[in-house]
Amino acid sequence: MGDSDVQSSVPVVVAGAGPTGMTAALALNARGVDVTILEADPEDRDRPGSRAIYVHKDTLRTLEQSHPGLGQRLVDEGIIWSTRRTLWRGKEVFERTYPNPGGDDGLPPFTSLPQVWTEEYMLEAVEENDIDVHWDDAVETVESSEDGVTVETENGNVWEAEYVIGADGAGSTVRKEIGANFEGTESENSFIIADIEEDPENPRTKERVFHYDHPKAGGRNVLLVPFQGGWRVDIQCKEDDDPEQLTNDAIISELVARTLGERYRDRVVWVSEYKFKQVIADRMIDDHHRVLLAGEAGHLFAPFGARGMNSGVADADAAASAITVALHAEIDETAIGEIAHYGIQRLKAAEYNKNAAGQALEYLQGDSPITKSKKFAAAKAADFYEPAGEWLDDAPYGPHGGPPVTIGQY
Ligand SMILES: Cc1cc2nc3c(=O)[nH]c(=O)nc-3n(C[C@H](O)[C@H](O)[C@H](O)COP(=O)(O)OP(=O)(O)OC[C@H]3O[C@@H](n4cnc5c(N)ncnc54)[C@H](O)[C@@H]3O)c2cc1C
């Protein structure tokens, strides 16, 4: 080690200060476990795009338990839309407005706000709890044994930990270091995703709108989702589209003007083009039951159904629970069993989420004659049979509900 190198020892190291890593740290801290976060980016980083705007109630509850007030803050700063609407080739086939947001324990079913805000509030909670964060210090190597884990960073710092949570995102170094591999597929079509700033003088009614074959968007499917301060416009490319061309400033502005309204033409603040991956690591833990993958380090899903950040938060809480039990275990077998249980449960959850997002993706891009004729038949029947319209409204997000839940222990 060089002069500036540090050798430190902590019960738990979390790699990554994204939403998964920060939740893991807060959930461990709430359980009385000391934790250090190592983050590759500098503290003044700029994270682009609204990304995980749709925050599920389970996530709000987990955040509230990990740092009282945090879940509620996301609710206070976010928005809840009460109308969902679906149009087929420009004609409305379903509309439902809910009289109140619902929720029986003080938290609503969801809230919608930019992921950067969520991360900002999480970081404030991390700082309030005096959790150690080392910025600009990427994890480079992870070596586990039966007795613990040694983590070395790019800056040459060395950490000895009982357990490590790899929450270092899609390109996870921790995943590679434990020899786990992503397996899965990628979407056939590309999707264009743009963030549009709200017009404060004349805001649109906050409602989630799905257009099948939008006549003003060249017959492409278009999803409009409001979040606090703006709109997500999600356009599904056709097979022969050149996605790069569609993200060109003039073209995306034109599509936004046609789908969201002329006043939004010059309000595009971020645009990107994606092919969605549907992949899961072949295992969520290392051979020695000392390293746990969480969030996008362990799985990537297409965003329909909002299973990305939400499932990362669930992983994080389950990892914190398992590690807490393992740290207090009187015999090794209990500790090993607890971590093994995490590995199995979260792999099952990832499979559930992948299948659910996959169903949505297949429905959206699948051109099987059966799917196509079901959609046409439902669009025809929607005028006189509401469930047909409701099915068209629901299907782009996959099945309702979530994977089997493991109850966290505090
Ligand atoms: C267009 C789009 C829309 C989305 N919409 C939704 C949605 O509506 N709802 C939803 O739930 N999800 C959504 N998602 C997914 C969501 O953004 C991700 O699932 C979420 O950011 C994953 O969080 P994470 O903490 O696991 O990973 P990340 O957010 O990627 O965080 C990983 C962190 O680890 C750091 N890191 C990387 N390598 C290292 C290293 N070697 N050492 C230390 N640190 C490292 C990174 O700098 C980063 O800070 C969307 C994503 C996209 C792209």
The ligand as an SDF file (V2000), in Angstrom:
LIG
                    3D

 53 58  0  0  0  0  0  0  0  0999 V2000
  -35.3730    5.2130  -18.6880 C   0  0  0  0  0  0  0  0  0  0  0  0
  -35.4900    4.4850  -17.3910 C   0  0  0  0  0  0  0  0  0  0  0  0
  -36.6810    4.4920  -16.7230 C   0  0  0  0  0  0  0  0  0  0  0  0
  -36.7920    3.8320  -15.5090 C   0  0  0  0  0  0  0  0  0  0  0  0
  -37.9940    3.8780  -14.8600 N   0  0  0  0  0  0  0  0  0  0  0  0
  -38.1280    3.2190  -13.6900 C   0  0  0  0  0  0  0  0  0  0  0  0
  -39.3420    3.3190  -12.9300 C   0  0  0  0  0  0  0  0  0  0  0  0
  -40.3090    4.0180  -13.3180 O   0  0  0  0  0  0  0  0  0  0  0  0
  -39.4140    2.6380  -11.7470 N   0  0  0  0  0  0  0  0  0  0  0  0
  -38.3680    1.8610  -11.2940 C   0  0  0  0  0  0  0  0  0  0  0  0
  -38.4690    1.2490  -10.2180 O   0  0  0  0  0  0  0  0  0  0  0  0
  -37.1850    1.7980  -11.9710 N   0  0  0  0  0  0  0  0  0  0  0  0
  -37.0400    2.4550  -13.1410 C   0  0  0  0  0  0  0  0  0  0  0  0
  -35.8400    2.4380  -13.8120 N   0  0  0  0  0  0  0  0  0  0  0  0
  -34.7110    1.6510  -13.2780 C   0  0  0  0  0  0  0  0  0  0  0  0
  -33.9350    2.3970  -12.2070 C   0  0  0  0  0  0  0  0  0  0  0  0
  -33.4260    3.6260  -12.7060 O   0  0  0  0  0  0  0  0  0  0  0  0
  -32.7950    1.5040  -11.7580 C   0  0  0  0  0  0  0  0  0  0  0  0
  -33.3610    0.2450  -11.4890 O   0  0  0  0  0  0  0  0  0  0  0  0
  -32.0960    1.9890  -10.5040 C   0  0  0  0  0  0  0  0  0  0  0  0
  -31.3170    3.1410  -10.7280 O   0  0  0  0  0  0  0  0  0  0  0  0
  -31.1390    0.8820  -10.0180 C   0  0  0  0  0  0  0  0  0  0  0  0
  -30.5910    1.2810   -8.8000 O   0  0  0  0  0  0  0  0  0  0  0  0
  -29.2510    0.6290   -8.3020 P   0  0  0  0  0  0  0  0  0  0  0  0
  -28.8960    1.3780   -7.0480 O   0  0  0  0  0  0  0  0  0  0  0  0
  -29.3880   -0.8400   -8.2260 O   0  0  0  0  0  0  0  0  0  0  0  0
  -28.1710    0.9330   -9.4400 O   0  0  0  0  0  0  0  0  0  0  0  0
  -27.6240    2.3420   -9.9200 P   0  0  0  0  0  0  0  0  0  0  0  0
  -28.6700    3.3790   -9.8330 O   0  0  0  0  0  0  0  0  0  0  0  0
  -26.9830    2.0870  -11.2280 O   0  0  0  0  0  0  0  0  0  0  0  0
  -26.5200    2.6710   -8.8310 O   0  0  0  0  0  0  0  0  0  0  0  0
  -25.2840    1.9770   -8.7890 C   0  0  0  0  0  0  0  0  0  0  0  0
  -24.2580    2.8630   -8.1070 C   0  0  0  0  0  0  0  0  0  0  0  0
  -23.0400    2.1420   -7.9990 O   0  0  0  0  0  0  0  0  0  0  0  0
  -21.9660    2.9960   -8.4150 C   0  0  0  0  0  0  0  0  0  0  0  0
  -20.8720    2.1200   -8.8740 N   0  0  0  0  0  0  0  0  0  0  0  0
  -20.6930    1.5470  -10.0810 C   0  0  0  0  0  0  0  0  0  0  0  0
  -19.5740    0.7950  -10.0990 N   0  0  0  0  0  0  0  0  0  0  0  0
  -19.0310    0.9110   -8.8520 C   0  0  0  0  0  0  0  0  0  0  0  0
  -17.8650    0.3660   -8.2540 C   0  0  0  0  0  0  0  0  0  0  0  0
  -17.0310   -0.4490   -8.9190 N   0  0  0  0  0  0  0  0  0  0  0  0
  -17.6030    0.6950   -6.9620 N   0  0  0  0  0  0  0  0  0  0  0  0
  -18.4390    1.5120   -6.2610 C   0  0  0  0  0  0  0  0  0  0  0  0
  -19.5440    2.0640   -6.8050 N   0  0  0  0  0  0  0  0  0  0  0  0
  -19.8450    1.7460   -8.0810 C   0  0  0  0  0  0  0  0  0  0  0  0
  -22.5770    3.8700   -9.4840 C   0  0  0  0  0  0  0  0  0  0  0  0
  -21.8290    5.0530   -9.6840 O   0  0  0  0  0  0  0  0  0  0  0  0
  -23.9440    4.1380   -8.8870 C   0  0  0  0  0  0  0  0  0  0  0  0
  -23.9370    5.2240   -8.0040 O   0  0  0  0  0  0  0  0  0  0  0  0
  -35.6890    3.1170  -14.9880 C   0  0  0  0  0  0  0  0  0  0  0  0
  -34.4690    3.1220  -15.6610 C   0  0  0  0  0  0  0  0  0  0  0  0
  -34.3590    3.7930  -16.8560 C   0  0  0  0  0  0  0  0  0  0  0  0
  -33.0310    3.7910  -17.5550 C   0  0  0  0  0  0  0  0  0  0  0  0
  1  2  1  0
  2  3  1  0
  2 52  2  0
  3  4  2  0
  4  5  1  0
  4 50  1  0
  5  6  2  0
  6  7  1  0
  6 13  1  0
  7  8  2  0
  7  9  1  0
  9 10  1  0
 10 11  2  0
 10 12  1  0
 12 13  2  0
 13 14  1  0
 14 15  1  0
 14 50  1  0
 15 16  1  0
 16 17  1  0
 16 18  1  0
 18 19  1  0
 18 20  1  0
 20 21  1  0
 20 22  1  0
 22 23  1  0
 23 24  1  0
 24 25  2  0
 24 26  1  0
 24 27  1  0
 27 28  1  0
 28 29  2  0
 28 30  1  0
 28 31  1  0
 31 32  1  0
 32 33  1  0
 33 34  1  0
 33 48  1  0
 34 35  1  0
 35 36  1  0
 35 46  1  0
 36 37  1  0
 36 45  1  0
 37 38  2  0
 38 39  1  0
 39 40  1  0
 39 45  2  0
 40 41  1  0
 40 42  2  0
 42 43  1  0
 43 44  2  0
 44 45  1  0
 46 47  1  0
 46 48  1  0
 48 49  1  0
 50 51  2  0
 51 52  1  0
 52 53  1  0
M  END
$$$$
